[in-house]
Amino acid sequence: MTIKPLIILPDPLLRQISKPIERVDRDLQRLADDMLETMYDAPGIGLAAIQIGVPRRMLVIDVAREGEEKQPQVFINPEIVTSSDERSVYEEGCLSIPDYYAEVERPAIVSVKFLDRNGQEQTVEADGLLATCLQHEIDHLNGVLFIDHISRLKREMVIKKFTKAAKSKPL
């Protein structure tokens, strides 16, 4: 397993829409393992393939609490099929927008259809942190960032900050 470098805002790759995965094979499973290793190293609880520069519709999640056994999950071609009218608010962060957090309101419960790491079709009904994390990561696959769910003023300030930081980094 290899830890991959993370794509950081304002990289335009983060706005790219990821392509569906045609086939689940060893290479894809290796990518899933690399993504999990990268996510755990960061440390984070979710990672979309686009965040390591791979524009494919796959994400990994592990919402196990600190001290609990790891519970890695791989979602290939995930699709939200239903979402509740009930809303919940979580303070979200993102490995591609380091050290920035904001409260985001999303549907409290979602049903997600996907392929698992063996290519088997699955459906999960999620609530709480898992529901929020799934929506956050699926947004990534569609070129949407969690800052797109906050006020325009706050979003513009964050983008400006990260653009300035990127310009001041040595090449």
Secondary structure, 3 states (H helix, E strand, C coil): CCCCCCCCCCCHHHHCCCECCCCCCHHHHHHHHHHHHHHHHCCCCEEEHHHHCCCECEEEECCCCCCCCCCCEEEEEEEEEEECCCEEEEEEEECCEEEEEEEEEEECEEEEEEECCCCCEEEEEEEHHHHHHHHHHHHHHCCCCHHHHCCHHHHHHHHHHHHHHHHHCCC
